[in-house]
Amino acid sequence: MLSRTAFPLVVSALLIGSAAADTAYVRPSTFTPEKDQTLTVEVSFSDLCCEPSYSVRTDTFAMIGPDGEAASPDRVEVFSNTTILEHTFTAEGTTRISTGERLGRKGEYVELDGKYHLINSPDAEPIEIPDGTPILSSQTATVTDAYVTVGPADWGAIRTQVGRLAIEPLPHPNSARIGELFAGRVTLDGAPVAEQTVLLTNEAQRLRNADGVPFQTDSDGRFDITFSEPGVHLIMVRLQAPAPQGAETDIRSYTTALTLSVPAD
């Protein structure tokens, strides 16, 4: 496709799966609105949960209703460090607030021993690359979601596929509680992703200047989390994969995130 060849022995590179930088989050003003209530939703990229750094600019925002049908938000306002959505929730059940799959910046990678490394970027770190290693073009693909529920919870919006890389909650996402097991599954094109790092961050960690907590998926792509404190949490997964047919680049860097609210009681 668009690959070239690397000639220098040492270039700047970054191993995928390191710190979760520039992860988008979706934060509604409440996760349990009343019927016909209008919510504001903050959507932003950030290194931390959930402190806005810069806005998410896309035309792929979607409100996926309990019937699985997608509609555009009623209003979208873009500011320098955040994007604000406004939407009135008229249907009972669970609605998915999603960025949709947003294609972003492009970069260059090399593949060594089955792992992708970013090169020729300020975010990269030095790594030795053998002569003749193909340089692969890449583009980011971001999906981040939150779920809000009016009345009884249901699953129509949750089971709707958005993008290739997915975090599939196994209990209902609005059922997360302190001390209770919350499980999910990571899939790519519907197939489980084994031995994949899943990163959990929350607002309390940000205030303590603490790192996120990593988890690993098992052979079925499943991960298990037990929340130890209340507040807004972000579950994030990031991986590289060959780009789909017809894409402008050789590979894509996929980041998918899920914003959850864990109540204090």
N, C-alpha and C positions, 0 to 999 in steps of 0.2 A: 504493500500500500504506500505509505508515506515514510517508510523507514530510511535512515541513512546509516553511515558507518562511523564508529568512534575510533579515532586514531591516538589521542593522548592516553598515557597510562594512568594518570591521576586526574580526575575532574571532581566537581562538586556533585554530591549525590545525597539522597535522603531515602532511607528504608521506609517503605510503606508500613503503617501500623504503629508509628511513633506517636508523639503527642497529638492530641486532637485539636488542631488549630482551625479556625474559621469554620466552625460548625454552626449551621443555622438552627434556630429554635422557633417554635410557634407557641405563643402564650396568650390564651384568651383571658378576658377579665374575670370569667368564672368558667368552671368546667361543668356546672350543673345549672344552666339557665332555666328560667320559666318559659312556658310557651309564649310566643310572640315577643320575647325579650330581644332587644338589640344589644349585641356585644361589640366591644372593640377588641382587636387581636393585634398583639405586637409580634412582628416577624423581623428577625435580625440575625446577622452573622456575629459570632462572638467566640473568643477563646475560652470563655467562662459561662457557666449557667447561672443566671440568664441575664447577662449584662450586655446591652446593645453596643456593638462596635461600628458596624456599618449596615446599611439597608440591603434588603433582598429585593432586587429589581427583576421582575419577570412578568410575563403575560400568561403564566400557567397556573396562577392561584385557582384553587377549586374548593367549593363546598360540596362534599359528597354526602348526599342525604341517606336516610335509613333505607331507601329503595335502591341504593347504589348508583343513582343518577347524579351527575356532576353539574354544578351551576357556578357562575362567577360570583364573587363577593359583591354585596350591594355597593360598596365603596372601597377604593384603594387610594391611600395617600402616601407618597414616598418622601421621606425626609433624609437628611444626610446620614444619620446613624441608625435609623429604623424605618420600617414600613408599617403603617397602621391600616388594618382592614376593619370594616364595619359591616355587620350583617345581622339581619333579623331572622330568628329561628322560629319558623312557623310549624314545623312538623315534630310530632312526638317521636322519640327514639334517639339513636346515636348518630351524630353528624361528624364527619371527618373534615377537619380544616387542614388543607394540604397546600404546599407550594407547587404540587405537581413535580414532574421531573424537569429540573432547571439545568440547562447546559451552560457552563461557565468558561473560565479561562482555560487556555491551552498551554501545554508544556512539553517537555521531552523526558523520556525515561530510558533506562536500559534494564534488561532482564538478566540477572546473574543467579545461577543455581536455583532457578524457579521462583525468584523473588524480584519484584520491580523496585527500581531505585530512581528517584527524581534526580535530574542533572541540570546544570546550567541555570540555576535559580538561586536567589538570595537565601532561600529556605534550605538549600542543600548542604550536605556535609561531605568532606573529602572521602573518596573511595577509589581504590585501584580498579581500573577497567582494562581488560585485555584489548590489544589492538584488534581491530576488525569487528568489535561488538556492535551489532546493529543499534542505532538510536531510534526509538519508537516515539511517534507523536501521540499526544494524549489530550483529552479534554475532561474537565470535571462534570459530573452529573449528580445533582443534589436533590434529595427528597426529604422533607421534614413535615411531620404531622402532629396534630393533637386531636383528641376526641372529646366532644361535649355531648351530654345526654340530657334531653328533655323528657321527664317522666321515665317510663320503663326502658331499660337498656336493651339494645338488640345488636345484630351482627352484620347487617347488610353493608354498611359503609366500611367496616373493618375488613371484610372479605374481598373488597374491590381492589384489584391490582393497580398500583401506581408505581411505574418505573420497574427496573429489572431487579435491583437489590431491595429486599423487603425485610422489615422487622414485623413478624406476625405474633401479636400477643395471644397467649393461650387462655388465660382468664381475661375477662373483659377489662380493658385498660382503665375504666373508671372505677374498678373494684380494688385498686392498689391500696394496701393498708400497712401500717407499721407492724413489723414482726411476722407478717404473713408472706409466704412464698409467692413470688411473681415470676412466672416462666414465660419465655418467648422462644421464637424460632427464627433463625436467619436463613433466608433463601435467596438464590439468584436464579431468575427465570423459573421460579417455582421449585427448584431443587435445593435440598438442604446444603448449607455451607458448614463443613466440619472444621474444628480447630481454628475458629475465627475469634479474634479478640473483640469483645463488646465492652464499651466504656460507659460507666455510670458516673454522672456528675450531678450536683445539686447546688442550690443557693447557699446552703450552710457551709459547704466546702469552700465556696468562693470567699465567703466572709472570713473563714479561718485560713485562707490562702493554702488550702490543702489540695492534693492531687485527686483526680478522679480514680474510681475503683474499677480495675479491669476484671472481666469474666471471660471464660472460654466456652465456646460451643462444643457440644459432644458430637458423636458421629452422625446424629440425626439433626444437627444444626440447632439443638436446643440449648438454652442458657437458663439458669435459675438465679434469681436475685431476691434477697430479703432486705427490705427497706428498714433502716435503723432510726430514721428521723423524718419529721414531716416536712412539707414544702414542695416546691416545684423541682422535679428531677428530669434529667435528659439522658436517654439511652441512645448511644451512637455506635454505628459500625461503619468501617471504611475498608474498601478493598479495590484492587485493580483487576480488570478482566479485559479480554479482547473486545473491541468495540463491535456493535452490531453491523450487519451488512448495510452498506450505503453510508456509513458514518464518514466524517471528514478526517478522522484520526485512526491510528492503529489500535489504541486501547482507550479505555475510559477509566477515570478514577471516580468510583462511586462512593458517595457518603449518604447514608440514610439515618435519620434520627426520629425519635418519638419523645414528645414532651408529656409528662405525667404529673398529676397533682396527688400528693399523699397527705390526707387529712391528719390533723393532730389527734383526733379521737377515733 
